[in-house]
Amino acid sequence: MNSVKDVLRQRAIKVAKKLETTEILDAFELIYFRIENEIYAIEASVVDEVHKFKEPTPIPFTPSHICGVFYLRGRFVSLVSLINFLGIGEQRRDSSCSILLLSDEKIEFGIIVDEVLEQKKLSKSEIQEIPSGFNIPRVDLVVGVTESGTIVLDGKKIVADSAR
């Protein structure tokens, strides 16, 4: 009986496919969204929820990228204009927009996006370096660009950035 187990074990070892850990480590899950005519992506690990746009209550004397706060299930959440924060320009805000709720262990805030597109994996090898002449003043918050032109943002840096 022991020999049957040994034979089956040897067969299993022989036909077992080795797990490619480099494939797992090389890819990460991203949320794709659109703001104006640009497609952006951010790590899904920093995105907690997606909400329909809620008009924020403005807070006086805050930086231009802080749109205000909105009430969400018993707490007030800051709302940030990502376009203003990145230094690209002014962002429109209306009922067709959505809010991506970003967070880590210390902070939570929302960013305004025109449309949430999809969630999918992207291989790190598909991300190219930022081209010269790239028109984003806060290039430190950008990981790179895909071949299709999607701007991949560093979600962890955005959440941790003290200027936000």
ABEGO torsion letter per residue (X at the ends): XAAAAAAAAAAAAAABBBBBAAAAAABBBBBBBBBEABBBBBBAAABABBBBBBBBBBBBGBBAABAEBBBBGGBBBBBBBAAAAAGAEBBBBBAABBBBBBBBAABBBBBBBABBABBBBBBAAABBBBBBGBBBABAAABAEBBAAGBBBBBAAAAAABAAX
